């Protein structure tokens, strides 16, 4: 994931005619909004690990069910 460039955002806002102080404030708000919740996002690696874990659990459960069915007279 790429970082938000707040300096470039502020410069863009200034070039569009916004007062420099307001441009910096808007850029800071945009930076904060862009990073909000980033720690709660799952990565592809997180999802792959979860998939592997769930696959092994499913195999284990299926084995237990098959063994139980074979033991029932």
PDB file with SEQRES, HELIX, SHEET and CRYST1 records, atoms N, CA, C and O in Angstrom:
SEQRES   1 A   73  UNK UNK UNK UNK UNK UNK UNK UNK UNK UNK UNK UNK UNK          
SEQRES   2 A   73  UNK UNK UNK UNK UNK UNK UNK UNK UNK UNK UNK UNK UNK          
SEQRES   3 A   73  UNK UNK UNK UNK UNK UNK UNK UNK UNK UNK UNK UNK UNK          
SEQRES   4 A   73  UNK UNK UNK UNK UNK UNK UNK UNK UNK UNK UNK UNK UNK          
SEQRES   5 A   73  UNK UNK UNK UNK UNK UNK UNK UNK UNK UNK UNK UNK UNK          
SEQRES   6 A   73  UNK UNK UNK UNK UNK UNK UNK UNK                              
HELIX    1 AA1 UNK A    6  UNK A   15  1                                  10    
HELIX    2 AA2 UNK A   20  UNK A   35  1                                  16    
HELIX    3 AA3 UNK A   38  UNK A   40  5                                   3    
HELIX    4 AA4 UNK A   44  UNK A   71  1                                  28    
CRYST1    1.000    1.000    1.000  90.00  90.00  90.00 P 1           1          
ATOM      1  N   UNK A   1       0.851  -1.168   0.000  1.00  0.00           N  
ATOM      2  CA  UNK A   1       0.000   0.000   0.000  1.00  0.00           C  
ATOM      3  C   UNK A   1       0.900   1.235   0.000  1.00  0.00           C  
ATOM      4  O   UNK A   1       1.881   1.293   0.741  1.00  0.00           O  
ATOM      5  N   UNK A   2       0.571   2.203  -0.816  1.00  0.00           N  
ATOM      6  CA  UNK A   2       1.396   3.402  -0.907  1.00  0.00           C  
ATOM      7  C   UNK A   2       0.962   4.423   0.138  1.00  0.00           C  
ATOM      8  O   UNK A   2      -0.195   4.465   0.554  1.00  0.00           O  
ATOM      9  N   UNK A   3       1.915   5.233   0.542  1.00  0.00           N  
ATOM     10  CA  UNK A   3       1.641   6.272   1.536  1.00  0.00           C  
ATOM     11  C   UNK A   3       0.970   7.470   0.869  1.00  0.00           C  
ATOM     12  O   UNK A   3       1.196   7.750  -0.309  1.00  0.00           O  
ATOM     13  N   UNK A   4       0.156   8.158   1.627  1.00  0.00           N  
ATOM     14  CA  UNK A   4      -0.508   9.369   1.135  1.00  0.00           C  
ATOM     15  C   UNK A   4       0.483  10.522   1.207  1.00  0.00           C  
ATOM     16  O   UNK A   4       1.064  10.768   2.264  1.00  0.00           O  
ATOM     17  N   UNK A   5       0.681  11.219   0.121  1.00  0.00           N  
ATOM     18  CA  UNK A   5       1.618  12.345   0.052  1.00  0.00           C  
ATOM     19  C   UNK A   5       0.863  13.634   0.370  1.00  0.00           C  
ATOM     20  O   UNK A   5       0.285  14.265  -0.515  1.00  0.00           O  
ATOM     21  N   UNK A   6       0.877  14.012   1.652  1.00  0.00           N  
ATOM     22  CA  UNK A   6       0.111  15.186   2.075  1.00  0.00           C  
ATOM     23  C   UNK A   6       0.713  16.478   1.529  1.00  0.00           C  
ATOM     24  O   UNK A   6      -0.015  17.444   1.295  1.00  0.00           O  
ATOM     25  N   UNK A   7       2.042  16.511   1.322  1.00  0.00           N  
ATOM     26  CA  UNK A   7       2.664  17.711   0.752  1.00  0.00           C  
ATOM     27  C   UNK A   7       2.184  17.925  -0.677  1.00  0.00           C  
ATOM     28  O   UNK A   7       1.840  19.044  -1.056  1.00  0.00           O  
ATOM     29  N   UNK A   8       2.160  16.866  -1.468  1.00  0.00           N  
ATOM     30  CA  UNK A   8       1.684  16.977  -2.845  1.00  0.00           C  
ATOM     31  C   UNK A   8       0.211  17.369  -2.875  1.00  0.00           C  
ATOM     32  O   UNK A   8      -0.208  18.154  -3.725  1.00  0.00           O  
ATOM     33  N   UNK A   9      -0.570  16.827  -1.953  1.00  0.00           N  
ATOM     34  CA  UNK A   9      -1.991  17.170  -1.891  1.00  0.00           C  
ATOM     35  C   UNK A   9      -2.165  18.643  -1.556  1.00  0.00           C  
ATOM     36  O   UNK A   9      -2.988  19.328  -2.163  1.00  0.00           O  
ATOM     37  N   UNK A  10      -1.389  19.135  -0.589  1.00  0.00           N  
ATOM     38  CA  UNK A  10      -1.471  20.551  -0.212  1.00  0.00           C  
ATOM     39  C   UNK A  10      -1.076  21.444  -1.381  1.00  0.00           C  
ATOM     40  O   UNK A  10      -1.721  22.461  -1.634  1.00  0.00           O  
ATOM     41  N   UNK A  11      -0.018  21.065  -2.093  1.00  0.00           N  
ATOM     42  CA  UNK A  11       0.415  21.851  -3.251  1.00  0.00           C  
ATOM     43  C   UNK A  11      -0.652  21.861  -4.339  1.00  0.00           C  
ATOM     44  O   UNK A  11      -0.887  22.891  -4.972  1.00  0.00           O  
ATOM     45  N   UNK A  12      -1.289  20.733  -4.556  1.00  0.00           N  
ATOM     46  CA  UNK A  12      -2.356  20.653  -5.555  1.00  0.00           C  
ATOM     47  C   UNK A  12      -3.514  21.563  -5.175  1.00  0.00           C  
ATOM     48  O   UNK A  12      -4.069  22.269  -6.017  1.00  0.00           O  
ATOM     49  N   UNK A  13      -3.873  21.538  -3.888  1.00  0.00           N  
ATOM     50  CA  UNK A  13      -4.963  22.398  -3.420  1.00  0.00           C  
ATOM     51  C   UNK A  13      -4.579  23.878  -3.523  1.00  0.00           C  
ATOM     52  O   UNK A  13      -5.410  24.712  -3.881  1.00  0.00           O  
ATOM     53  N   UNK A  14      -3.334  24.199  -3.212  1.00  0.00           N  
ATOM     54  CA  UNK A  14      -2.877  25.585  -3.342  1.00  0.00           C  
ATOM     55  C   UNK A  14      -2.899  26.027  -4.800  1.00  0.00           C  
ATOM     56  O   UNK A  14      -3.314  27.143  -5.110  1.00  0.00           O  
ATOM     57  N   UNK A  15      -2.450  25.146  -5.695  1.00  0.00           N  
ATOM     58  CA  UNK A  15      -2.447  25.465  -7.127  1.00  0.00           C  
ATOM     59  C   UNK A  15      -3.861  25.639  -7.670  1.00  0.00           C  
ATOM     60  O   UNK A  15      -4.066  26.309  -8.682  1.00  0.00           O  
ATOM     61  N   UNK A  16      -4.819  25.040  -7.001  1.00  0.00           N  
ATOM     62  CA  UNK A  16      -6.218  25.180  -7.411  1.00  0.00           C  
ATOM     63  C   UNK A  16      -6.836  26.453  -6.834  1.00  0.00           C  
ATOM     64  O   UNK A  16      -8.001  26.756  -7.091  1.00  0.00           O  
ATOM     65  N   UNK A  17      -6.036  27.205  -6.043  1.00  0.00           N  
ATOM     66  CA  UNK A  17      -6.514  28.482  -5.540  1.00  0.00           C  
ATOM     67  C   UNK A  17      -6.861  28.523  -4.069  1.00  0.00           C  
ATOM     68  O   UNK A  17      -7.328  29.549  -3.576  1.00  0.00           O  
ATOM     69  N   UNK A  18      -6.646  27.437  -3.359  1.00  0.00           N  
ATOM     70  CA  UNK A  18      -6.962  27.412  -1.932  1.00  0.00           C  
ATOM     71  C   UNK A  18      -5.859  28.114  -1.146  1.00  0.00           C  
ATOM     72  O   UNK A  18      -4.681  28.005  -1.490  1.00  0.00           O  
ATOM     73  N   UNK A  19      -6.234  28.822  -0.108  1.00  0.00           N  
ATOM     74  CA  UNK A  19      -5.281  29.472   0.783  1.00  0.00           C  
ATOM     75  C   UNK A  19      -4.315  28.419   1.336  1.00  0.00           C  
ATOM     76  O   UNK A  19      -4.757  27.328   1.696  1.00  0.00           O  
ATOM     77  N   UNK A  20      -2.996  28.714   1.415  1.00  0.00           N  
ATOM     78  CA  UNK A  20      -2.023  27.714   1.875  1.00  0.00           C  
ATOM     79  C   UNK A  20      -2.363  27.084   3.227  1.00  0.00           C  
ATOM     80  O   UNK A  20      -2.192  25.877   3.402  1.00  0.00           O  
ATOM     81  N   UNK A  21      -2.838  27.877   4.175  1.00  0.00           N  
ATOM     82  CA  UNK A  21      -3.196  27.331   5.488  1.00  0.00           C  
ATOM     83  C   UNK A  21      -4.349  26.338   5.365  1.00  0.00           C  
ATOM     84  O   UNK A  21      -4.329  25.277   5.988  1.00  0.00           O  
ATOM     85  N   UNK A  22      -5.353  26.685   4.562  1.00  0.00           N  
ATOM     86  CA  UNK A  22      -6.491  25.786   4.363  1.00  0.00           C  
ATOM     87  C   UNK A  22      -6.066  24.542   3.578  1.00  0.00           C  
ATOM     88  O   UNK A  22      -6.532  23.436   3.852  1.00  0.00           O  
ATOM     89  N   UNK A  23      -5.185  24.734   2.610  1.00  0.00           N  
ATOM     90  CA  UNK A  23      -4.717  23.601   1.818  1.00  0.00           C  
ATOM     91  C   UNK A  23      -4.005  22.584   2.703  1.00  0.00           C  
ATOM     92  O   UNK A  23      -4.218  21.380   2.562  1.00  0.00           O  
ATOM     93  N   UNK A  24      -3.148  23.070   3.626  1.00  0.00           N  
ATOM     94  CA  UNK A  24      -2.440  22.166   4.529  1.00  0.00           C  
ATOM     95  C   UNK A  24      -3.403  21.457   5.470  1.00  0.00           C  
ATOM     96  O   UNK A  24      -3.225  20.276   5.767  1.00  0.00           O  
ATOM     97  N   UNK A  25      -4.419  22.168   5.938  1.00  0.00           N  
ATOM     98  CA  UNK A  25      -5.416  21.564   6.822  1.00  0.00           C  
ATOM     99  C   UNK A  25      -6.200  20.482   6.093  1.00  0.00           C  
ATOM    100  O   UNK A  25      -6.411  19.394   6.631  1.00  0.00           O  
ATOM    101  N   UNK A  26      -6.629  20.776   4.877  1.00  0.00           N  
ATOM    102  CA  UNK A  26      -7.369  19.784   4.082  1.00  0.00           C  
ATOM    103  C   UNK A  26      -6.494  18.568   3.789  1.00  0.00           C  
ATOM    104  O   UNK A  26      -6.959  17.431   3.859  1.00  0.00           O  
ATOM    105  N   UNK A  27      -5.228  18.813   3.462  1.00  0.00           N  
ATOM    106  CA  UNK A  27      -4.322  17.705   3.170  1.00  0.00           C  
ATOM    107  C   UNK A  27      -4.124  16.826   4.407  1.00  0.00           C  
ATOM    108  O   UNK A  27      -4.075  15.601   4.295  1.00  0.00           O  
ATOM    109  N   UNK A  28      -4.009  17.444   5.581  1.00  0.00           N  
ATOM    110  CA  UNK A  28      -3.862  16.671   6.818  1.00  0.00           C  
ATOM    111  C   UNK A  28      -5.108  15.828   7.083  1.00  0.00           C  
ATOM    112  O   UNK A  28      -5.004  14.675   7.502  1.00  0.00           O  
ATOM    113  N   UNK A  29      -6.274  16.399   6.840  1.00  0.00           N  
ATOM    114  CA  UNK A  29      -7.520  15.641   7.027  1.00  0.00           C  
ATOM    115  C   UNK A  29      -7.607  14.479   6.046  1.00  0.00           C  
ATOM    116  O   UNK A  29      -8.045  13.387   6.407  1.00  0.00           O  
ATOM    117  N   UNK A  30      -7.189  14.715   4.808  1.00  0.00           N  
ATOM    118  CA  UNK A  30      -7.196  13.641   3.808  1.00  0.00           C  
ATOM    119  C   UNK A  30      -6.221  12.533   4.194  1.00  0.00           C  
ATOM    120  O   UNK A  30      -6.527  11.351   4.035  1.00  0.00           O  
ATOM    121  N   UNK A  31      -5.036  12.916   4.704  1.00  0.00           N  
ATOM    122  CA  UNK A  31      -4.042  11.930   5.154  1.00  0.00           C  
ATOM    123  C   UNK A  31      -4.615  11.075   6.273  1.00  0.00           C  
ATOM    124  O   UNK A  31      -4.481   9.851   6.260  1.00  0.00           O  
ATOM    125  N   UNK A  32      -5.253  11.720   7.237  1.00  0.00           N  
ATOM    126  CA  UNK A  32      -5.840  10.983   8.361  1.00  0.00           C  
ATOM    127  C   UNK A  32      -6.943  10.046   7.899  1.00  0.00           C  
ATOM    128  O   UNK A  32      -7.046   8.915   8.375  1.00  0.00           O  
ATOM    129  N   UNK A  33      -7.764  10.514   6.973  1.00  0.00           N  
ATOM    130  CA  UNK A  33      -8.853   9.673   6.457  1.00  0.00           C  
ATOM    131  C   UNK A  33      -8.299   8.487   5.672  1.00  0.00           C  
ATOM    132  O   UNK A  33      -8.837   7.383   5.743  1.00  0.00           O  
ATOM    133  N   UNK A  34      -7.218   8.722   4.922  1.00  0.00           N  
ATOM    134  CA  UNK A  34      -6.628   7.642   4.127  1.00  0.00           C  
ATOM    135  C   UNK A  34      -6.005   6.563   5.004  1.00  0.00           C  
ATOM    136  O   UNK A  34      -5.980   5.394   4.621  1.00  0.00           O  
ATOM    137  N   UNK A  35      -5.502   6.942   6.178  1.00  0.00           N  
ATOM    138  CA  UNK A  35      -4.851   5.962   7.041  1.00  0.00           C  
ATOM    139  C   UNK A  35      -5.787   5.364   8.091  1.00  0.00           C  
ATOM    140  O   UNK A  35      -5.413   4.412   8.776  1.00  0.00           O  
ATOM    141  N   UNK A  36      -6.972   5.897   8.223  1.00  0.00           N  
ATOM    142  CA  UNK A  36      -7.920   5.397   9.222  1.00  0.00           C  
ATOM    143  C   UNK A  36      -8.286   3.946   8.929  1.00  0.00           C  
ATOM    144  O   UNK A  36      -8.655   3.603   7.805  1.00  0.00           O  
ATOM    145  N   UNK A  37      -8.184   3.116   9.927  1.00  0.00           N  
ATOM    146  CA  UNK A  37      -8.580   1.717   9.784  1.00  0.00           C  
ATOM    147  C   UNK A  37      -7.579   0.851   9.054  1.00  0.00           C  
ATOM    148  O   UNK A  37      -7.843  -0.329   8.828  1.00  0.00           O  
ATOM    149  N   UNK A  38      -6.432   1.404   8.675  1.00  0.00           N  
ATOM    150  CA  UNK A  38      -5.443   0.643   7.913  1.00  0.00           C  
ATOM    151  C   UNK A  38      -4.952  -0.573   8.698  1.00  0.00           C  
ATOM    152  O   UNK A  38      -4.659  -1.611   8.104  1.00  0.00           O  
ATOM    153  N   UNK A  39      -4.859  -0.458  10.017  1.00  0.00           N  
ATOM    154  CA  UNK A  39      -4.379  -1.570  10.830  1.00  0.00           C  
ATOM    155  C   UNK A  39      -5.392  -2.719  10.891  1.00  0.00           C  
ATOM    156  O   UNK A  39      -5.030  -3.850  11.217  1.00  0.00           O  
ATOM    157  N   UNK A  40      -6.639  -2.431  10.584  1.00  0.00           N  
ATOM    158  CA  UNK A  40      -7.676  -3.453  10.644  1.00  0.00           C  
ATOM    159  C   UNK A  40      -7.861  -4.194   9.322  1.00  0.00           C  
ATOM    160  O   UNK A  40      -8.669  -5.118   9.233  1.00  0.00           O  
ATOM    161  N   UNK A  41      -7.121  -3.792   8.306  1.00  0.00           N  
ATOM    162  CA  UNK A  41      -7.281  -4.410   6.984  1.00  0.00           C  
ATOM    163  C   UNK A  41      -6.485  -5.703   6.899  1.00  0.00           C  
ATOM    164  O   UNK A  41      -5.365  -5.791   7.404  1.00  0.00           O  
ATOM    165  N   UNK A  42      -7.072  -6.702   6.258  1.00  0.00           N  
ATOM    166  CA  UNK A  42      -6.385  -7.979   6.057  1.00  0.00           C  
ATOM    167  C   UNK A  42      -5.540  -7.901   4.791  1.00  0.00           C  
ATOM    168  O   UNK A  42      -5.952  -7.320   3.787  1.00  0.00           O  
ATOM    169  N   UNK A  43      -4.359  -8.491   4.856  1.00  0.00           N  
ATOM    170  CA  UNK A  43      -3.486  -8.553   3.690  1.00  0.00           C  
ATOM    171  C   UNK A  43      -3.735  -9.863   2.948  1.00  0.00           C  
ATOM    172  O   UNK A  43      -4.440 -10.741   3.445  1.00  0.00           O  
ATOM    173  N   UNK A  44      -3.159  -9.989   1.768  1.00  0.00           N  
ATOM    174  CA  UNK A  44      -3.281 -11.247   1.026  1.00  0.00           C  
ATOM    175  C   UNK A  44      -2.662 -12.387   1.822  1.00  0.00           C  
ATOM    176  O   UNK A  44      -3.157 -13.514   1.802  1.00  0.00           O  
ATOM    177  N   UNK A  45      -1.579 -12.084   2.519  1.00  0.00           N  
ATOM    178  CA  UNK A  45      -0.934 -13.113   3.341  1.00  0.00           C  
ATOM    179  C   UNK A  45      -1.845 -13.542   4.485  1.00  0.00           C  
ATOM    180  O   UNK A  45      -1.941 -14.731   4.786  1.00  0.00           O  
ATOM    181  N   UNK A  46      -2.521 -12.575   5.131  1.00  0.00           N  
ATOM    182  CA  UNK A  46      -3.467 -12.910   6.199  1.00  0.00           C  
ATOM    183  C   UNK A  46      -4.551 -13.848   5.681  1.00  0.00           C  
ATOM    184  O   UNK A  46      -4.893 -14.834   6.334  1.00  0.00           O  
ATOM    185  N   UNK A  47      -5.084 -13.536   4.508  1.00  0.00           N  
ATOM    186  CA  UNK A  47      -6.154 -14.352   3.937  1.00  0.00           C  
ATOM    187  C   UNK A  47      -5.660 -15.744   3.555  1.00  0.00           C  
ATOM    188  O   UNK A  47      -6.376 -16.728   3.738  1.00  0.00           O  
ATOM    189  N   UNK A  48      -4.436 -15.833   3.026  1.00  0.00           N  
ATOM    190  CA  UNK A  48      -3.869 -17.130   2.666  1.00  0.00           C  
ATOM    191  C   UNK A  48      -3.668 -17.996   3.909  1.00  0.00           C  
ATOM    192  O   UNK A  48      -3.943 -19.195   3.887  1.00  0.00           O  
ATOM    193  N   UNK A  49      -3.185 -17.382   4.998  1.00  0.00           N  
ATOM    194  CA  UNK A  49      -3.003 -18.133   6.246  1.00  0.00           C  
ATOM    195  C   UNK A  49      -4.337 -18.607   6.802  1.00  0.00           C  
ATOM    196  O   UNK A  49      -4.445 -19.734   7.287  1.00  0.00           O  
ATOM    197  N   UNK A  50      -5.337 -17.769   6.737  1.00  0.00           N  
ATOM    198  CA  UNK A  50      -6.671 -18.147   7.207  1.00  0.00           C  
ATOM    199  C   UNK A  50      -7.238 -19.289   6.373  1.00  0.00           C  
ATOM    200  O   UNK A  50      -7.830 -20.227   6.907  1.00  0.00           O  
ATOM    201  N   UNK A  51      -7.051 -19.199   5.052  1.00  0.00           N  
ATOM    202  CA  UNK A  51      -7.544 -20.252   4.160  1.00  0.00           C  
ATOM    203  C   UNK A  51      -6.863 -21.586   4.484  1.00  0.00           C  
ATOM    204  O   UNK A  51      -7.525 -22.623   4.548  1.00  0.00           O  
ATOM    205  N   UNK A  52      -5.553 -21.559   4.686  1.00  0.00           N  
ATOM    206  CA  UNK A  52      -4.826 -22.793   5.010  1.00  0.00           C  
ATOM    207  C   UNK A  52      -5.314 -23.372   6.333  1.00  0.00           C  
ATOM    208  O   UNK A  52      -5.526 -24.579   6.446  1.00  0.00           O  
ATOM    209  N   UNK A  53      -5.492 -22.513   7.330  1.00  0.00           N  
ATOM    210  CA  UNK A  53      -5.970 -22.968   8.632  1.00  0.00           C  
ATOM    211  C   UNK A  53      -7.364 -23.575   8.519  1.00  0.00           C  
ATOM    212  O   UNK A  53      -7.630 -24.625   9.105  1.00  0.00           O  
ATOM    213  N   UNK A  54      -8.243 -22.936   7.783  1.00  0.00           N  
ATOM    214  CA  UNK A  54      -9.608 -23.437   7.632  1.00  0.00           C  
ATOM    215  C   UNK A  54      -9.631 -24.744   6.847  1.00  0.00           C  
ATOM    216  O   UNK A  54     -10.445 -25.624   7.127  1.00  0.00           O  
ATOM    217  N   UNK A  55      -8.737 -24.874   5.863  1.00  0.00           N  
ATOM    218  CA  UNK A  55      -8.671 -26.116   5.084  1.00  0.00           C  
ATOM    219  C   UNK A  55      -8.275 -27.280   5.983  1.00  0.00           C  
ATOM    220  O   UNK A  55      -8.895 -28.342   5.920  1.00  0.00           O  
ATOM    221  N   UNK A  56      -7.255 -27.099   6.819  1.00  0.00           N  
ATOM    222  CA  UNK A  56      -6.836 -28.166   7.721  1.00  0.00           C  
ATOM    223  C   UNK A  56      -7.921 -28.507   8.728  1.00  0.00           C  
ATOM    224  O   UNK A  56      -8.117 -29.677   9.058  1.00  0.00           O  
ATOM    225  N   UNK A  57      -8.619 -27.511   9.213  1.00  0.00           N  
ATOM    226  CA  UNK A  57      -9.718 -27.780  10.152  1.00  0.00           C  
ATOM    227  C   UNK A  57     -10.829 -28.591   9.482  1.00  0.00           C  
ATOM    228  O   UNK A  57     -11.388 -29.512  10.077  1.00  0.00           O  
ATOM    229  N   UNK A  58     -11.137 -28.231   8.232  1.00  0.00           N  
ATOM    230  CA  UNK A  58     -12.168 -28.958   7.492  1.00  0.00           C  
ATOM    231  C   UNK A  58     -11.752 -30.401   7.256  1.00  0.00           C  
ATOM    232  O   UNK A  58     -12.570 -31.311   7.385  1.00  0.00           O  
ATOM    233  N   UNK A  59     -10.494 -30.616   6.915  1.00  0.00           N  
ATOM    234  CA  UNK A  59      -9.991 -31.979   6.715  1.00  0.00           C  
ATOM    235  C   UNK A  59     -10.095 -32.777   8.016  1.00  0.00           C  
ATOM    236  O   UNK A  59     -10.517 -33.934   8.014  1.00  0.00           O  
ATOM    237  N   UNK A  60      -9.706 -32.150   9.117  1.00  0.00           N  
ATOM    238  CA  UNK A  60      -9.778 -32.824  10.419  1.00  0.00           C  
ATOM    239  C   UNK A  60     -11.218 -33.168  10.774  1.00  0.00           C  
ATOM    240  O   UNK A  60     -11.494 -34.284  11.214  1.00  0.00           O  
ATOM    241  N   UNK A  61     -12.124 -32.245  10.594  1.00  0.00           N  
ATOM    242  CA  UNK A  61     -13.541 -32.489  10.909  1.00  0.00           C  
ATOM    243  C   UNK A  61     -14.101 -33.589  10.020  1.00  0.00           C  
ATOM    244  O   UNK A  61     -14.829 -34.463  10.492  1.00  0.00           O  
ATOM    245  N   UNK A  62     -13.762 -33.548   8.734  1.00  0.00           N  
ATOM    246  CA  UNK A  62     -14.246 -34.585   7.816  1.00  0.00           C  
ATOM    247  C   UNK A  62     -13.723 -35.949   8.244  1.00  0.00           C  
ATOM    248  O   UNK A  62     -14.453 -36.938   8.191  1.00  0.00           O  
ATOM    249  N   UNK A  63     -12.465 -36.008   8.666  1.00  0.00           N  
ATOM    250  CA  UNK A  63     -11.897 -37.281   9.132  1.00  0.00           C  
ATOM    251  C   UNK A  63     -12.613 -37.798  10.360  1.00  0.00           C  
ATOM    252  O   UNK A  63     -12.882 -38.995  10.465  1.00  0.00           O  
ATOM    253  N   UNK A  64     -12.926 -36.909  11.292  1.00  0.00           N  
ATOM    254  CA  UNK A  64     -13.642 -37.312  12.509  1.00  0.00           C  
ATOM    255  C   UNK A  64     -15.034 -37.822  12.150  1.00  0.00           C  
ATOM    256  O   UNK A  64     -15.483 -38.829  12.698  1.00  0.00           O  
ATOM    257  N   UNK A  65     -15.709 -37.151  11.251  1.00  0.00           N  
ATOM    258  CA  UNK A  65     -17.056 -37.585  10.845  1.00  0.00           C  
ATOM    259  C   UNK A  65     -17.002 -38.942  10.154  1.00  0.00           C  
ATOM    260  O   UNK A  65     -17.824 -39.815  10.433  1.00  0.00           O  
ATOM    261  N   UNK A  66     -16.037 -39.121   9.254  1.00  0.00           N  
ATOM    262  CA  UNK A  66     -15.911 -40.403   8.556  1.00  0.00           C  
ATOM    263  C   UNK A  66     -15.610 -41.530   9.547  1.00  0.00           C  
ATOM    264  O   UNK A  66     -16.183 -42.615   9.442  1.00  0.00           O  
ATOM    265  N   UNK A  67     -14.724 -41.283  10.499  1.00  0.00           N  
ATOM    266  CA  UNK A  67     -14.392 -42.294  11.509  1.00  0.00           C  
ATOM    267  C   UNK A  67     -15.606 -42.610  12.359  1.00  0.00           C  
ATOM    268  O   UNK A  67     -15.850 -43.775  12.674  1.00  0.00           O  
ATOM    269  N   UNK A  68     -16.367 -41.606  12.733  1.00  0.00           N  
ATOM    270  CA  UNK A  68     -17.572 -41.822  13.557  1.00  0.00           C  
ATOM    271  C   UNK A  68     -18.603 -42.643  12.795  1.00  0.00           C  
ATOM    272  O   UNK A  68     -19.236 -43.534  13.361  1.00  0.00           O  
ATOM    273  N   UNK A  69     -18.772 -42.343  11.519  1.00  0.00           N  
ATOM    274  CA  UNK A  69     -19.758 -43.075  10.722  1.00  0.00           C  
ATOM    275  C   UNK A  69     -19.353 -44.534  10.582  1.00  0.00           C  
ATOM    276  O   UNK A  69     -20.203 -45.423  10.625  1.00  0.00           O  
ATOM    277  N   UNK A  70     -18.060 -44.786  10.414  1.00  0.00           N  
ATOM    278  CA  UNK A  70     -17.582 -46.171  10.265  1.00  0.00           C  
ATOM    279  C   UNK A  70     -17.718 -46.961  11.576  1.00  0.00           C  
ATOM    280  O   UNK A  70     -17.836 -48.186  11.556  1.00  0.00           O  
ATOM    281  N   UNK A  71     -17.700 -46.253  12.710  1.00  0.00           N  
ATOM    282  CA  UNK A  71     -17.820 -46.934  13.998  1.00  0.00           C  
ATOM    283  C   UNK A  71     -19.259 -47.235  14.369  1.00  0.00           C  
ATOM    284  O   UNK A  71     -19.519 -48.081  15.224  1.00  0.00           O  
ATOM    285  N   UNK A  72     -20.200 -46.545  13.729  1.00  0.00           N  
ATOM    286  CA  UNK A  72     -21.627 -46.779  14.025  1.00  0.00           C  
ATOM    287  C   UNK A  72     -22.040 -48.104  13.387  1.00  0.00           C  
ATOM    288  O   UNK A  72     -21.838 -48.315  12.191  1.00  0.00           O  
ATOM    289  N   UNK A  73     -22.628 -49.008  14.207  1.00  0.00           N  
ATOM    290  CA  UNK A  73     -23.012 -50.347  13.673  1.00  0.00           C  
ATOM    291  C   UNK A  73     -24.173 -50.280  12.707  1.00  0.00           C  
ATOM    292  O   UNK A  73     -24.602 -51.308  12.184  1.00  0.00           O  
TER     293      UNK A  73                                                      
END                                                                             
